[in-house]
Structures are given as C-alpha cells and as structure tokens.
Amino acid sequence: MREAKKNKTYGLPYMGSKSAIAEWICSYLPPAENFYDLFCGGCAVTHAALLLKNYKQYIINDLNPASVKLFCGAIT
C-alpha cells in the first residue's frame, strides 16, 4: 500500500480536508480524459490532480458552491 505524503498541502484549508491524503488518492485513480470530484469540499484532491496534469478536463462540485468559486478564483 502506498503511503500519503504529509509535507505538502492542497486545496483550501478546512476541518475534514483530504489534503494529507490527496496524493495517495490520486495515485490510485485510473487514467482518463476527465476528472470528477463530486464532493470536492476544499478541492484538495482536485488540486493534487491538477498538478499531476493527468487529465484534460476537471469537473468539481460540492453542496457549498462558495468553496468551489473560491478555489476556482484562486487558481485562475
């Protein structure tokens, strides 16, 4: 089993963030054209996936649209 790296942070900081395991999660994702993060929260996994540049298109969604807007505004 691959271990998560804990020296880099991803996405927006908040309680419950997947930042500590974002690289580990991405290491198990299959190759594809589209990346879907349906419950993105602070977008930690999306951020890690963006840096890997393994996908052509990224689709993110969350119950709280404010976090999605904030993340998208921060990366553009």
mmJSON file of the N, C-alpha and C atoms, coordinates in Angstrom:
{"data_MODEL":{"atom_site":{
"group_PDB":["ATOM","ATOM","ATOM","ATOM","ATOM","ATOM","ATOM","ATOM","ATOM","ATOM","ATOM","ATOM","ATOM","ATOM","ATOM","ATOM","ATOM","ATOM","ATOM","ATOM","ATOM","ATOM","ATOM","ATOM","ATOM","ATOM","ATOM","ATOM","ATOM","ATOM","ATOM","ATOM","ATOM","ATOM","ATOM","ATOM","ATOM","ATOM","ATOM","ATOM","ATOM","ATOM","ATOM","ATOM","ATOM","ATOM","ATOM","ATOM","ATOM","ATOM","ATOM","ATOM","ATOM","ATOM","ATOM","ATOM","ATOM","ATOM","ATOM","ATOM","ATOM","ATOM","ATOM","ATOM","ATOM","ATOM","ATOM","ATOM","ATOM","ATOM","ATOM","ATOM","ATOM","ATOM","ATOM","ATOM","ATOM","ATOM","ATOM","ATOM","ATOM","ATOM","ATOM","ATOM","ATOM","ATOM","ATOM","ATOM","ATOM","ATOM","ATOM","ATOM","ATOM","ATOM","ATOM","ATOM","ATOM","ATOM","ATOM","ATOM","ATOM","ATOM","ATOM","ATOM","ATOM","ATOM","ATOM","ATOM","ATOM","ATOM","ATOM","ATOM","ATOM","ATOM","ATOM","ATOM","ATOM","ATOM","ATOM","ATOM","ATOM","ATOM","ATOM","ATOM","ATOM","ATOM","ATOM","ATOM","ATOM","ATOM","ATOM","ATOM","ATOM","ATOM","ATOM","ATOM","ATOM","ATOM","ATOM","ATOM","ATOM","ATOM","ATOM","ATOM","ATOM","ATOM","ATOM","ATOM","ATOM","ATOM","ATOM","ATOM","ATOM","ATOM","ATOM","ATOM","ATOM","ATOM","ATOM","ATOM","ATOM","ATOM","ATOM","ATOM","ATOM","ATOM","ATOM","ATOM","ATOM","ATOM","ATOM","ATOM","ATOM","ATOM","ATOM","ATOM","ATOM","ATOM","ATOM","ATOM","ATOM","ATOM","ATOM","ATOM","ATOM","ATOM","ATOM","ATOM","ATOM","ATOM","ATOM","ATOM","ATOM","ATOM","ATOM","ATOM","ATOM","ATOM","ATOM","ATOM","ATOM","ATOM","ATOM","ATOM","ATOM","ATOM","ATOM","ATOM","ATOM","ATOM","ATOM","ATOM","ATOM","ATOM","ATOM","ATOM","ATOM","ATOM","ATOM","ATOM","ATOM","ATOM","ATOM","ATOM","ATOM","ATOM","ATOM","ATOM"],
"id":[1,2,3,4,5,6,7,8,9,10,11,12,13,14,15,16,17,18,19,20,21,22,23,24,25,26,27,28,29,30,31,32,33,34,35,36,37,38,39,40,41,42,43,44,45,46,47,48,49,50,51,52,53,54,55,56,57,58,59,60,61,62,63,64,65,66,67,68,69,70,71,72,73,74,75,76,77,78,79,80,81,82,83,84,85,86,87,88,89,90,91,92,93,94,95,96,97,98,99,100,101,102,103,104,105,106,107,108,109,110,111,112,113,114,115,116,117,118,119,120,121,122,123,124,125,126,127,128,129,130,131,132,133,134,135,136,137,138,139,140,141,142,143,144,145,146,147,148,149,150,151,152,153,154,155,156,157,158,159,160,161,162,163,164,165,166,167,168,169,170,171,172,173,174,175,176,177,178,179,180,181,182,183,184,185,186,187,188,189,190,191,192,193,194,195,196,197,198,199,200,201,202,203,204,205,206,207,208,209,210,211,212,213,214,215,216,217,218,219,220,221,222,223,224,225,226,227,228],
"type_symbol":["N","C","C","N","C","C","N","C","C","N","C","C","N","C","C","N","C","C","N","C","C","N","C","C","N","C","C","N","C","C","N","C","C","N","C","C","N","C","C","N","C","C","N","C","C","N","C","C","N","C","C","N","C","C","N","C","C","N","C","C","N","C","C","N","C","C","N","C","C","N","C","C","N","C","C","N","C","C","N","C","C","N","C","C","N","C","C","N","C","C","N","C","C","N","C","C","N","C","C","N","C","C","N","C","C","N","C","C","N","C","C","N","C","C","N","C","C","N","C","C","N","C","C","N","C","C","N","C","C","N","C","C","N","C","C","N","C","C","N","C","C","N","C","C","N","C","C","N","C","C","N","C","C","N","C","C","N","C","C","N","C","C","N","C","C","N","C","C","N","C","C","N","C","C","N","C","C","N","C","C","N","C","C","N","C","C","N","C","C","N","C","C","N","C","C","N","C","C","N","C","C","N","C","C","N","C","C","N","C","C","N","C","C","N","C","C","N","C","C","N","C","C","N","C","C","N","C","C"],
"label_atom_id":["N","CA","C","N","CA","C","N","CA","C","N","CA","C","N","CA","C","N","CA","C","N","CA","C","N","CA","C","N","CA","C","N","CA","C","N","CA","C","N","CA","C","N","CA","C","N","CA","C","N","CA","C","N","CA","C","N","CA","C","N","CA","C","N","CA","C","N","CA","C","N","CA","C","N","CA","C","N","CA","C","N","CA","C","N","CA","C","N","CA","C","N","CA","C","N","CA","C","N","CA","C","N","CA","C","N","CA","C","N","CA","C","N","CA","C","N","CA","C","N","CA","C","N","CA","C","N","CA","C","N","CA","C","N","CA","C","N","CA","C","N","CA","C","N","CA","C","N","CA","C","N","CA","C","N","CA","C","N","CA","C","N","CA","C","N","CA","C","N","CA","C","N","CA","C","N","CA","C","N","CA","C","N","CA","C","N","CA","C","N","CA","C","N","CA","C","N","CA","C","N","CA","C","N","CA","C","N","CA","C","N","CA","C","N","CA","C","N","CA","C","N","CA","C","N","CA","C","N","CA","C","N","CA","C","N","CA","C","N","CA","C","N","CA","C","N","CA","C","N","CA","C","N","CA","C","N","CA","C","N","CA","C","N","CA","C"],
"label_alt_id":[null,null,null,null,null,null,null,null,null,null,null,null,null,null,null,null,null,null,null,null,null,null,null,null,null,null,null,null,null,null,null,null,null,null,null,null,null,null,null,null,null,null,null,null,null,null,null,null,null,null,null,null,null,null,null,null,null,null,null,null,null,null,null,null,null,null,null,null,null,null,null,null,null,null,null,null,null,null,null,null,null,null,null,null,null,null,null,null,null,null,null,null,null,null,null,null,null,null,null,null,null,null,null,null,null,null,null,null,null,null,null,null,null,null,null,null,null,null,null,null,null,null,null,null,null,null,null,null,null,null,null,null,null,null,null,null,null,null,null,null,null,null,null,null,null,null,null,null,null,null,null,null,null,null,null,null,null,null,null,null,null,null,null,null,null,null,null,null,null,null,null,null,null,null,null,null,null,null,null,null,null,null,null,null,null,null,null,null,null,null,null,null,null,null,null,null,null,null,null,null,null,null,null,null,null,null,null,null,null,null,null,null,null,null,null,null,null,null,null,null,null,null,null,null,null,null,null,null],
"label_comp_id":["MET","MET","MET","ARG","ARG","ARG","GLU","GLU","GLU","ALA","ALA","ALA","LYS","LYS","LYS","LYS","LYS","LYS","ASN","ASN","ASN","LYS","LYS","LYS","THR","THR","THR","TYR","TYR","TYR","GLY","GLY","GLY","LEU","LEU","LEU","PRO","PRO","PRO","TYR","TYR","TYR","MET","MET","MET","GLY","GLY","GLY","SER","SER","SER","LYS","LYS","LYS","SER","SER","SER","ALA","ALA","ALA","ILE","ILE","ILE","ALA","ALA","ALA","GLU","GLU","GLU","TRP","TRP","TRP","ILE","ILE","ILE","CYS","CYS","CYS","SER","SER","SER","TYR","TYR","TYR","LEU","LEU","LEU","PRO","PRO","PRO","PRO","PRO","PRO","ALA","ALA","ALA","GLU","GLU","GLU","ASN","ASN","ASN","PHE","PHE","PHE","TYR","TYR","TYR","ASP","ASP","ASP","LEU","LEU","LEU","PHE","PHE","PHE","CYS","CYS","CYS","GLY","GLY","GLY","GLY","GLY","GLY","CYS","CYS","CYS","ALA","ALA","ALA","VAL","VAL","VAL","THR","THR","THR","HIS","HIS","HIS","ALA","ALA","ALA","ALA","ALA","ALA","LEU","LEU","LEU","LEU","LEU","LEU","LEU","LEU","LEU","LYS","LYS","LYS","ASN","ASN","ASN","TYR","TYR","TYR","LYS","LYS","LYS","GLN","GLN","GLN","TYR","TYR","TYR","ILE","ILE","ILE","ILE","ILE","ILE","ASN","ASN","ASN","ASP","ASP","ASP","LEU","LEU","LEU","ASN","ASN","ASN","PRO","PRO","PRO","ALA","ALA","ALA","SER","SER","SER","VAL","VAL","VAL","LYS","LYS","LYS","LEU","LEU","LEU","PHE","PHE","PHE","CYS","CYS","CYS","GLY","GLY","GLY","ALA","ALA","ALA","ILE","ILE","ILE","THR","THR","THR"],
"label_asym_id":["A","A","A","A","A","A","A","A","A","A","A","A","A","A","A","A","A","A","A","A","A","A","A","A","A","A","A","A","A","A","A","A","A","A","A","A","A","A","A","A","A","A","A","A","A","A","A","A","A","A","A","A","A","A","A","A","A","A","A","A","A","A","A","A","A","A","A","A","A","A","A","A","A","A","A","A","A","A","A","A","A","A","A","A","A","A","A","A","A","A","A","A","A","A","A","A","A","A","A","A","A","A","A","A","A","A","A","A","A","A","A","A","A","A","A","A","A","A","A","A","A","A","A","A","A","A","A","A","A","A","A","A","A","A","A","A","A","A","A","A","A","A","A","A","A","A","A","A","A","A","A","A","A","A","A","A","A","A","A","A","A","A","A","A","A","A","A","A","A","A","A","A","A","A","A","A","A","A","A","A","A","A","A","A","A","A","A","A","A","A","A","A","A","A","A","A","A","A","A","A","A","A","A","A","A","A","A","A","A","A","A","A","A","A","A","A","A","A","A","A","A","A","A","A","A","A","A","A"],
"label_entity_id":["1","1","1","1","1","1","1","1","1","1","1","1","1","1","1","1","1","1","1","1","1","1","1","1","1","1","1","1","1","1","1","1","1","1","1","1","1","1","1","1","1","1","1","1","1","1","1","1","1","1","1","1","1","1","1","1","1","1","1","1","1","1","1","1","1","1","1","1","1","1","1","1","1","1","1","1","1","1","1","1","1","1","1","1","1","1","1","1","1","1","1","1","1","1","1","1","1","1","1","1","1","1","1","1","1","1","1","1","1","1","1","1","1","1","1","1","1","1","1","1","1","1","1","1","1","1","1","1","1","1","1","1","1","1","1","1","1","1","1","1","1","1","1","1","1","1","1","1","1","1","1","1","1","1","1","1","1","1","1","1","1","1","1","1","1","1","1","1","1","1","1","1","1","1","1","1","1","1","1","1","1","1","1","1","1","1","1","1","1","1","1","1","1","1","1","1","1","1","1","1","1","1","1","1","1","1","1","1","1","1","1","1","1","1","1","1","1","1","1","1","1","1","1","1","1","1","1","1"],
"label_seq_id":[1,1,1,2,2,2,3,3,3,4,4,4,5,5,5,6,6,6,7,7,7,8,8,8,9,9,9,10,10,10,11,11,11,12,12,12,13,13,13,14,14,14,15,15,15,16,16,16,17,17,17,18,18,18,19,19,19,20,20,20,21,21,21,22,22,22,23,23,23,24,24,24,25,25,25,26,26,26,27,27,27,28,28,28,29,29,29,30,30,30,31,31,31,32,32,32,33,33,33,34,34,34,35,35,35,36,36,36,37,37,37,38,38,38,39,39,39,40,40,40,41,41,41,42,42,42,43,43,43,44,44,44,45,45,45,46,46,46,47,47,47,48,48,48,49,49,49,50,50,50,51,51,51,52,52,52,53,53,53,54,54,54,55,55,55,56,56,56,57,57,57,58,58,58,59,59,59,60,60,60,61,61,61,62,62,62,63,63,63,64,64,64,65,65,65,66,66,66,67,67,67,68,68,68,69,69,69,70,70,70,71,71,71,72,72,72,73,73,73,74,74,74,75,75,75,76,76,76],
"pdbx_PDB_ins_code":[null,null,null,null,null,null,null,null,null,null,null,null,null,null,null,null,null,null,null,null,null,null,null,null,null,null,null,null,null,null,null,null,null,null,null,null,null,null,null,null,null,null,null,null,null,null,null,null,null,null,null,null,null,null,null,null,null,null,null,null,null,null,null,null,null,null,null,null,null,null,null,null,null,null,null,null,null,null,null,null,null,null,null,null,null,null,null,null,null,null,null,null,null,null,null,null,null,null,null,null,null,null,null,null,null,null,null,null,null,null,null,null,null,null,null,null,null,null,null,null,null,null,null,null,null,null,null,null,null,null,null,null,null,null,null,null,null,null,null,null,null,null,null,null,null,null,null,null,null,null,null,null,null,null,null,null,null,null,null,null,null,null,null,null,null,null,null,null,null,null,null,null,null,null,null,null,null,null,null,null,null,null,null,null,null,null,null,null,null,null,null,null,null,null,null,null,null,null,null,null,null,null,null,null,null,null,null,null,null,null,null,null,null,null,null,null,null,null,null,null,null,null,null,null,null,null,null,null],
"Cartn_x":[0.839,0.0,0.878,0.524,1.285,0.971,1.977,1.767,1.506,0.744,0.452,1.617,1.923,2.938,2.267,2.958,2.344,3.051,3.951,4.703,4.14,3.142,2.563,1.066,0.551,-0.876,-1.548,-2.781,-3.546,-4.893,-5.433,-6.783,-6.913,-8.153,-8.475,-8.441,-7.825,-7.772,-9.137,-9.547,-10.759,-10.769,-11.556,-11.638,-12.224,-11.557,-12.031,-11.386,-10.422,-9.749,-9.018,-8.976,-8.255,-6.843,-6.341,-5.029,-3.917,-3.948,-2.894,-2.869,-3.983,-4.042,-4.328,-4.29,-4.645,-3.74,-2.423,-1.514,-1.758,-2.007,-2.27,-3.529,-4.583,-5.823,-5.549,-4.845,-4.561,-3.722,-2.893,-2.048,-2.867,-4.082,-4.954,-5.987,-6.052,-7.039,-6.604,-7.517,-7.16,-6.972,-6.223,-6.079,-7.421,-7.657,-8.914,-8.752,-9.714,-9.694,-10.278,-11.279,-11.982,-11.751,-11.619,-11.505,-12.767,-13.46,-14.689,-14.482,-14.738,-14.685,-16.062,-16.939,-18.345,-18.588,-17.781,-17.907,-16.555,-16.193,-14.817,-14.431,-15.374,-15.028,-14.063,-12.848,-11.815,-10.97,-11.35,-10.702,-9.273,-8.94,-7.587,-7.223,-8.118,-7.831,-7.784,-8.668,-8.654,-7.341,-6.886,-5.637,-4.466,-4.397,-3.329,-3.413,-4.614,-4.802,-4.405,-4.726,-4.332,-2.816,-2.111,-0.656,-0.034,-0.703,-0.203,-0.401,-1.349,-1.655,-1.974,-2.721,-3.094,-4.425,-5.136,-6.48,-6.606,-7.514,-7.749,-8.797,-9.754,-10.857,-11.125,-11.428,-11.693,-13.083,-13.92,-15.282,-15.386,-15.702,-15.806,-17.183,-17.635,-18.962,-18.959,-19.789,-19.969,-21.319,-21.824,-23.079,-22.945,-21.733,-21.461,-20.757,-21.478,-20.855,-19.816,-19.833,-18.865,-17.442,-17.232,-15.875,-15.372,-16.268,-15.893,-15.497,-16.288,-15.985,-14.661,-14.435,-13.207,-11.992,-12.077,-10.96,-10.699,-11.742,-11.571,-11.01,-11.42,-10.879,-9.42,-9.022,-7.637,-6.669,-7.133,-6.224,-6.197,-7.103,-7.09,-6.441],
"Cartn_y":[-1.189,0.0,1.245,2.215,3.45,4.36,5.084,5.981,7.402,8.141,9.54,10.415,11.422,12.399,13.458,13.924,14.877,16.227,16.468,17.712,18.79,18.482,19.445,19.581,20.782,20.976,21.302,20.876,21.069,21.683,22.421,22.96,24.007,24.275,25.254,24.578,25.211,24.59,24.614,23.489,23.411,22.079,21.992,20.763,19.659,18.536,17.432,17.395,18.267,18.319,17.0,16.64,15.444,15.801,16.951,17.416,16.421,15.843,14.915,13.638,13.281,12.033,12.271,13.51,13.846,13.148,13.157,12.491,10.981,10.437,8.998,8.616,9.424,9.171,9.236,10.269,10.433,9.288,8.698,7.601,6.357,6.265,5.123,5.385,6.595,6.926,6.406,5.828,5.312,6.458,6.211,7.237,7.498,8.746,9.134,10.523,10.928,12.283,13.29,12.857,13.754,13.342,14.345,14.139,14.699,13.889,14.31,14.277,15.391,15.468,15.953,15.003,15.323,15.985,15.668,16.268,16.869,17.928,18.423,19.123,19.65,20.336,21.472,21.358,22.379,22.12,21.136,20.824,20.304,19.661,19.144,18.096,17.154,16.102,16.698,17.618,18.291,19.041,19.73,20.476,19.534,18.417,17.442,16.88,16.595,16.07,17.11,18.368,19.431,19.504,19.369,19.452,18.259,17.125,15.947,16.046,16.878,17.1,15.798,14.91,13.629,13.679,14.784,14.872,16.094,16.032,17.169,18.122,17.574,18.379,17.994,19.004,18.803,19.318,18.47,18.847,18.716,19.835,19.808,20.301,19.783,20.111,19.925,20.661,20.495,21.086,20.668,21.232,22.727,23.143,24.553,25.145,25.847,26.388,27.472,28.035,29.096,28.564,27.352,26.797,26.519,26.075,25.838,27.155,28.201,29.518,30.053,29.899,30.395,29.662,28.347,27.566,27.954,28.015,28.363,29.766,30.684,32.035,32.08,31.195,31.181,30.626,29.711,29.084,29.803,30.75,31.456,32.809],
"Cartn_z":[0.0,0.0,0.0,-0.823,-0.922,0.252,0.73,1.862,1.394,2.178,1.874,2.311,1.499,1.88,2.734,3.761,4.664,4.674,3.716,3.745,2.822,2.037,1.109,1.387,1.259,1.467,0.14,0.006,-1.223,-0.89,-1.831,-1.696,-0.611,-0.268,0.771,2.135,3.123,4.449,5.142,5.653,6.46,7.212,8.267,9.041,8.157,8.106,7.283,5.911,5.67,4.38,4.085,2.805,2.369,1.912,2.304,1.865,2.203,3.377,3.806,2.977,2.36,1.586,0.101,-0.342,-1.721,-2.736,-2.519,-3.455,-3.459,-2.304,-2.18,-2.958,-2.82,-3.56,-5.06,-5.496,-6.928,-7.483,-6.656,-7.133,-7.475,-6.972,-7.244,-8.338,-8.838,-9.866,-11.223,-11.977,-13.305,-14.304,-15.365,-16.396,-17.083,-17.411,-18.064,-18.66,-19.458,-20.009,-19.033,-18.256,-17.338,-15.896,-15.037,-13.596,-12.953,-12.171,-11.497,-9.993,-9.33,-7.873,-7.421,-7.113,-6.849,-5.501,-4.517,-3.189,-2.836,-3.554,-3.51,-2.208,-1.456,-0.205,-0.477,0.024,-0.202,-1.431,-2.234,-3.519,-3.387,-2.279,-2.082,-3.129,-3.392,-4.365,-5.771,-6.068,-7.363,-7.559,-6.544,-6.611,-6.904,-6.194,-6.431,-7.848,-8.324,-9.684,-10.735,-10.486,-11.416,-11.567,-10.473,-10.514,-11.238,-11.218,-11.925,-13.436,-13.849,-15.272,-16.009,-15.365,-15.972,-16.712,-16.617,-17.181,-18.07,-19.019,-19.913,-19.356,-18.614,-18.099,-16.641,-15.816,-14.392,-14.076,-13.497,-13.126,-11.613,-10.95,-9.49,-9.061,-7.92,-7.413,-5.903,-5.222,-3.782,-3.395,-2.248,-1.759,-1.478,-1.098,-0.842,-2.065,-2.924,-4.135,-3.852,-2.656,-2.328,-2.321,-1.835,-1.804,-3.216,-4.097,-5.493,-6.16,-5.946,-6.518,-5.994,-4.701,-4.092,-4.667,-4.77,-5.315,-6.774,-7.565,-8.994,-9.146,-8.304,-8.339,-7.934,-7.047,-6.571,-7.604,-8.452,-9.414,-10.76,-10.98,-12.265,-12.154],
"occupancy":[1.0,1.0,1.0,1.0,1.0,1.0,1.0,1.0,1.0,1.0,1.0,1.0,1.0,1.0,1.0,1.0,1.0,1.0,1.0,1.0,1.0,1.0,1.0,1.0,1.0,1.0,1.0,1.0,1.0,1.0,1.0,1.0,1.0,1.0,1.0,1.0,1.0,1.0,1.0,1.0,1.0,1.0,1.0,1.0,1.0,1.0,1.0,1.0,1.0,1.0,1.0,1.0,1.0,1.0,1.0,1.0,1.0,1.0,1.0,1.0,1.0,1.0,1.0,1.0,1.0,1.0,1.0,1.0,1.0,1.0,1.0,1.0,1.0,1.0,1.0,1.0,1.0,1.0,1.0,1.0,1.0,1.0,1.0,1.0,1.0,1.0,1.0,1.0,1.0,1.0,1.0,1.0,1.0,1.0,1.0,1.0,1.0,1.0,1.0,1.0,1.0,1.0,1.0,1.0,1.0,1.0,1.0,1.0,1.0,1.0,1.0,1.0,1.0,1.0,1.0,1.0,1.0,1.0,1.0,1.0,1.0,1.0,1.0,1.0,1.0,1.0,1.0,1.0,1.0,1.0,1.0,1.0,1.0,1.0,1.0,1.0,1.0,1.0,1.0,1.0,1.0,1.0,1.0,1.0,1.0,1.0,1.0,1.0,1.0,1.0,1.0,1.0,1.0,1.0,1.0,1.0,1.0,1.0,1.0,1.0,1.0,1.0,1.0,1.0,1.0,1.0,1.0,1.0,1.0,1.0,1.0,1.0,1.0,1.0,1.0,1.0,1.0,1.0,1.0,1.0,1.0,1.0,1.0,1.0,1.0,1.0,1.0,1.0,1.0,1.0,1.0,1.0,1.0,1.0,1.0,1.0,1.0,1.0,1.0,1.0,1.0,1.0,1.0,1.0,1.0,1.0,1.0,1.0,1.0,1.0,1.0,1.0,1.0,1.0,1.0,1.0,1.0,1.0,1.0,1.0,1.0,1.0,1.0,1.0,1.0,1.0,1.0,1.0],
"B_iso_or_equiv":[0.0,0.0,0.0,0.0,0.0,0.0,0.0,0.0,0.0,0.0,0.0,0.0,0.0,0.0,0.0,0.0,0.0,0.0,0.0,0.0,0.0,0.0,0.0,0.0,0.0,0.0,0.0,0.0,0.0,0.0,0.0,0.0,0.0,0.0,0.0,0.0,0.0,0.0,0.0,0.0,0.0,0.0,0.0,0.0,0.0,0.0,0.0,0.0,0.0,0.0,0.0,0.0,0.0,0.0,0.0,0.0,0.0,0.0,0.0,0.0,0.0,0.0,0.0,0.0,0.0,0.0,0.0,0.0,0.0,0.0,0.0,0.0,0.0,0.0,0.0,0.0,0.0,0.0,0.0,0.0,0.0,0.0,0.0,0.0,0.0,0.0,0.0,0.0,0.0,0.0,0.0,0.0,0.0,0.0,0.0,0.0,0.0,0.0,0.0,0.0,0.0,0.0,0.0,0.0,0.0,0.0,0.0,0.0,0.0,0.0,0.0,0.0,0.0,0.0,0.0,0.0,0.0,0.0,0.0,0.0,0.0,0.0,0.0,0.0,0.0,0.0,0.0,0.0,0.0,0.0,0.0,0.0,0.0,0.0,0.0,0.0,0.0,0.0,0.0,0.0,0.0,0.0,0.0,0.0,0.0,0.0,0.0,0.0,0.0,0.0,0.0,0.0,0.0,0.0,0.0,0.0,0.0,0.0,0.0,0.0,0.0,0.0,0.0,0.0,0.0,0.0,0.0,0.0,0.0,0.0,0.0,0.0,0.0,0.0,0.0,0.0,0.0,0.0,0.0,0.0,0.0,0.0,0.0,0.0,0.0,0.0,0.0,0.0,0.0,0.0,0.0,0.0,0.0,0.0,0.0,0.0,0.0,0.0,0.0,0.0,0.0,0.0,0.0,0.0,0.0,0.0,0.0,0.0,0.0,0.0,0.0,0.0,0.0,0.0,0.0,0.0,0.0,0.0,0.0,0.0,0.0,0.0,0.0,0.0,0.0,0.0,0.0,0.0],
"pdbx_formal_charge":[null,null,null,null,null,null,null,null,null,null,null,null,null,null,null,null,null,null,null,null,null,null,null,null,null,null,null,null,null,null,null,null,null,null,null,null,null,null,null,null,null,null,null,null,null,null,null,null,null,null,null,null,null,null,null,null,null,null,null,null,null,null,null,null,null,null,null,null,null,null,null,null,null,null,null,null,null,null,null,null,null,null,null,null,null,null,null,null,null,null,null,null,null,null,null,null,null,null,null,null,null,null,null,null,null,null,null,null,null,null,null,null,null,null,null,null,null,null,null,null,null,null,null,null,null,null,null,null,null,null,null,null,null,null,null,null,null,null,null,null,null,null,null,null,null,null,null,null,null,null,null,null,null,null,null,null,null,null,null,null,null,null,null,null,null,null,null,null,null,null,null,null,null,null,null,null,null,null,null,null,null,null,null,null,null,null,null,null,null,null,null,null,null,null,null,null,null,null,null,null,null,null,null,null,null,null,null,null,null,null,null,null,null,null,null,null,null,null,null,null,null,null,null,null,null,null,null,null],
"auth_seq_id":[1,1,1,2,2,2,3,3,3,4,4,4,5,5,5,6,6,6,7,7,7,8,8,8,9,9,9,10,10,10,11,11,11,12,12,12,13,13,13,14,14,14,15,15,15,16,16,16,17,17,17,18,18,18,19,19,19,20,20,20,21,21,21,22,22,22,23,23,23,24,24,24,25,25,25,26,26,26,27,27,27,28,28,28,29,29,29,30,30,30,31,31,31,32,32,32,33,33,33,34,34,34,35,35,35,36,36,36,37,37,37,38,38,38,39,39,39,40,40,40,41,41,41,42,42,42,43,43,43,44,44,44,45,45,45,46,46,46,47,47,47,48,48,48,49,49,49,50,50,50,51,51,51,52,52,52,53,53,53,54,54,54,55,55,55,56,56,56,57,57,57,58,58,58,59,59,59,60,60,60,61,61,61,62,62,62,63,63,63,64,64,64,65,65,65,66,66,66,67,67,67,68,68,68,69,69,69,70,70,70,71,71,71,72,72,72,73,73,73,74,74,74,75,75,75,76,76,76],
"auth_comp_id":["MET","MET","MET","ARG","ARG","ARG","GLU","GLU","GLU","ALA","ALA","ALA","LYS","LYS","LYS","LYS","LYS","LYS","ASN","ASN","ASN","LYS","LYS","LYS","THR","THR","THR","TYR","TYR","TYR","GLY","GLY","GLY","LEU","LEU","LEU","PRO","PRO","PRO","TYR","TYR","TYR","MET","MET","MET","GLY","GLY","GLY","SER","SER","SER","LYS","LYS","LYS","SER","SER","SER","ALA","ALA","ALA","ILE","ILE","ILE","ALA","ALA","ALA","GLU","GLU","GLU","TRP","TRP","TRP","ILE","ILE","ILE","CYS","CYS","CYS","SER","SER","SER","TYR","TYR","TYR","LEU","LEU","LEU","PRO","PRO","PRO","PRO","PRO","PRO","ALA","ALA","ALA","GLU","GLU","GLU","ASN","ASN","ASN","PHE","PHE","PHE","TYR","TYR","TYR","ASP","ASP","ASP","LEU","LEU","LEU","PHE","PHE","PHE","CYS","CYS","CYS","GLY","GLY","GLY","GLY","GLY","GLY","CYS","CYS","CYS","ALA","ALA","ALA","VAL","VAL","VAL","THR","THR","THR","HIS","HIS","HIS","ALA","ALA","ALA","ALA","ALA","ALA","LEU","LEU","LEU","LEU","LEU","LEU","LEU","LEU","LEU","LYS","LYS","LYS","ASN","ASN","ASN","TYR","TYR","TYR","LYS","LYS","LYS","GLN","GLN","GLN","TYR","TYR","TYR","ILE","ILE","ILE","ILE","ILE","ILE","ASN","ASN","ASN","ASP","ASP","ASP","LEU","LEU","LEU","ASN","ASN","ASN","PRO","PRO","PRO","ALA","ALA","ALA","SER","SER","SER","VAL","VAL","VAL","LYS","LYS","LYS","LEU","LEU","LEU","PHE","PHE","PHE","CYS","CYS","CYS","GLY","GLY","GLY","ALA","ALA","ALA","ILE","ILE","ILE","THR","THR","THR"],
"auth_asym_id":["A","A","A","A","A","A","A","A","A","A","A","A","A","A","A","A","A","A","A","A","A","A","A","A","A","A","A","A","A","A","A","A","A","A","A","A","A","A","A","A","A","A","A","A","A","A","A","A","A","A","A","A","A","A","A","A","A","A","A","A","A","A","A","A","A","A","A","A","A","A","A","A","A","A","A","A","A","A","A","A","A","A","A","A","A","A","A","A","A","A","A","A","A","A","A","A","A","A","A","A","A","A","A","A","A","A","A","A","A","A","A","A","A","A","A","A","A","A","A","A","A","A","A","A","A","A","A","A","A","A","A","A","A","A","A","A","A","A","A","A","A","A","A","A","A","A","A","A","A","A","A","A","A","A","A","A","A","A","A","A","A","A","A","A","A","A","A","A","A","A","A","A","A","A","A","A","A","A","A","A","A","A","A","A","A","A","A","A","A","A","A","A","A","A","A","A","A","A","A","A","A","A","A","A","A","A","A","A","A","A","A","A","A","A","A","A","A","A","A","A","A","A","A","A","A","A","A","A"],
"auth_atom_id":["N","CA","C","N","CA","C","N","CA","C","N","CA","C","N","CA","C","N","CA","C","N","CA","C","N","CA","C","N","CA","C","N","CA","C","N","CA","C","N","CA","C","N","CA","C","N","CA","C","N","CA","C","N","CA","C","N","CA","C","N","CA","C","N","CA","C","N","CA","C","N","CA","C","N","CA","C","N","CA","C","N","CA","C","N","CA","C","N","CA","C","N","CA","C","N","CA","C","N","CA","C","N","CA","C","N","CA","C","N","CA","C","N","CA","C","N","CA","C","N","CA","C","N","CA","C","N","CA","C","N","CA","C","N","CA","C","N","CA","C","N","CA","C","N","CA","C","N","CA","C","N","CA","C","N","CA","C","N","CA","C","N","CA","C","N","CA","C","N","CA","C","N","CA","C","N","CA","C","N","CA","C","N","CA","C","N","CA","C","N","CA","C","N","CA","C","N","CA","C","N","CA","C","N","CA","C","N","CA","C","N","CA","C","N","CA","C","N","CA","C","N","CA","C","N","CA","C","N","CA","C","N","CA","C","N","CA","C","N","CA","C","N","CA","C","N","CA","C","N","CA","C","N","CA","C","N","CA","C","N","CA","C","N","CA","C"],
"pdbx_PDB_model_num":[1,1,1,1,1,1,1,1,1,1,1,1,1,1,1,1,1,1,1,1,1,1,1,1,1,1,1,1,1,1,1,1,1,1,1,1,1,1,1,1,1,1,1,1,1,1,1,1,1,1,1,1,1,1,1,1,1,1,1,1,1,1,1,1,1,1,1,1,1,1,1,1,1,1,1,1,1,1,1,1,1,1,1,1,1,1,1,1,1,1,1,1,1,1,1,1,1,1,1,1,1,1,1,1,1,1,1,1,1,1,1,1,1,1,1,1,1,1,1,1,1,1,1,1,1,1,1,1,1,1,1,1,1,1,1,1,1,1,1,1,1,1,1,1,1,1,1,1,1,1,1,1,1,1,1,1,1,1,1,1,1,1,1,1,1,1,1,1,1,1,1,1,1,1,1,1,1,1,1,1,1,1,1,1,1,1,1,1,1,1,1,1,1,1,1,1,1,1,1,1,1,1,1,1,1,1,1,1,1,1,1,1,1,1,1,1,1,1,1,1,1,1,1,1,1,1,1,1]
}}}
